[in-house]
Amino acid sequence: MSLEVGGSGPLVEGALDRAIDAGNVRSLCCLLSSLPPESGTVADALRKKLTAPTTLAILVAREPLDLETLDAMLPAISIEGYEVLLDALMTSENRVTRRKLLDVLPMTDLDVAPLIVARLEDERWYVQRNLLLLLERLGRVPPGFSMTRWTRHRDARVRYQALALQLKLPEQRESALRVALEDRDQRVTRLGLLACQERCPRAVTPMVAYIAMHPAITEELRIHAVRALGQSGERAALDALLHLVDGGKSILGKPKLAPATPIVLAAIQALADVWSTDSQANDMLALARGPGQRGRVRPGSAARPQGVGLGASPRRRRHPTPRVRTQGQP
């Protein structure tokens, strides 16, 4: 009735407080979605009360988290309200709640990066990881923010997320690649190699070549490294690929290919896609097309452990970028 006549007062305020305390935030939000023209200042007061930090604290304290209501309120919340949501992300013991908050917290135009960075002082590894993930989804960090502490963190899960963030920042990408490729954890190294498959800078090409050629490194990482070399036009990349496919001489003194391992097959594909006009590469490709190589080269297939197609483009692995919604998007 108050919304219909545009009236307000202590009784209305008290009724709203009691409804919020009782957990009826969703009902009040639904009420706002169909406001009558006469709603006036009382509707504004209701909207302000619904997005107040105290109301948000009540909303996120209830399980399961009402994501639809929070999503509707998010465009109108203040910095103080955002801080409440950040605190909930850090303190909630419910993994589903934390995951939902990570989905909605990037959907803001507020300058919240400094708030997130300030909370990185928390010593819990999963809190640091989640905050770094949130920064990655926001796609920005405060000017001058150094991530060295987290890219060198003792926990690989924190290092992984810090480097994933750093790789998204153009001015820090090459530095992140260097650290990732040197990391002792395979997941972190894989992250760097997959990034190199998108674009492999000259400065890190020798590091990628080392991984591709090192026999003690796992086959999976070496194949990723070979595919990354296939995105580089550097001589160091070509030399590494030629080394991998070179099988020495036959008993008749003729050059031959190395045995058809998945690594060698991936290297042949990289040579075919990038260096087919190079004389040394072309000699190796001629051997791969020669008689007796039917089981080694499968026409039409991409660079993968099962085979190689010399005429096909390399199959590049796609890496989904975390979806960051802005205000107004569904």
Stockholm file with secondary structure:
# STOCKHOLM 1.0

chainA/1-330         MSLEVGGSGPLVEGALDRAIDAGNVRSLCCLLSSLPPESGTVADALRKKLTAPTTLAILVAREPLDLETLDAMLPAISIEGYEVLLDALMTSENRVTRRKLLDVLPMTDLDVAPLIVARLEDERWYVQRNLLLLLERLGRVPPGFSMTRWTRHRDARVRYQALALQLKLPEQRESALRVALEDRDQRVTRLGLLACQERCPRAVTPMVAYIAMHPAITEELRIHAVRALGQSGERAALDALLHLVDGGKSILGKPKLAPATPIVLAAIQALADVWSTDSQANDMLALARGPGQRGRVRPGSAARPQGVGLGASPRRRRHPTPRVRTQGQP
#=GR chainA/1-330 SS CHHHHTCCCHHHHHHHHHHHHTTCHHHHHHHHTTCCGGGHHHHHHHHHHHTSHHHHHHHHHSSSCCHHHHHHHGGGCCHHHHHHHHHHHHHCCCHHHHHHHHHHTTCCCSCCHHHHHHGGGCCCHHHHHHHHHHHHHHTCCCTTCCCHHHHTCSSHHHHHHHHHHHHTSGGGHHHHHHHHHHCSSHHHHHHHHHHHHHCCCGGGHHHHHHHHHCTTSCHHHHHHHHHHHTTCCCHHHHHHHHHHHEEEECTTSCEEECCCCHHHHHHHHHHHHHCTTSHHHHHHHHHHHSTTCTTTCCTTCCSBTTBCCTTSCCCCCCCCCCCCCCTTCC
#=GC SS_cons         CHHHHTCCCHHHHHHHHHHHHTTCHHHHHHHHTTCCGGGHHHHHHHHHHHTSHHHHHHHHHSSSCCHHHHHHHGGGCCHHHHHHHHHHHHHCCCHHHHHHHHHHTTCCCSCCHHHHHHGGGCCCHHHHHHHHHHHHHHTCCCTTCCCHHHHTCSSHHHHHHHHHHHHTSGGGHHHHHHHHHHCSSHHHHHHHHHHHHHCCCGGGHHHHHHHHHCTTSCHHHHHHHHHHHTTCCCHHHHHHHHHHHEEEECTTSCEEECCCCHHHHHHHHHHHHHCTTSHHHHHHHHHHHSTTCTTTCCTTCCSBTTBCCTTSCCCCCCCCCCCCCCTTCC
//
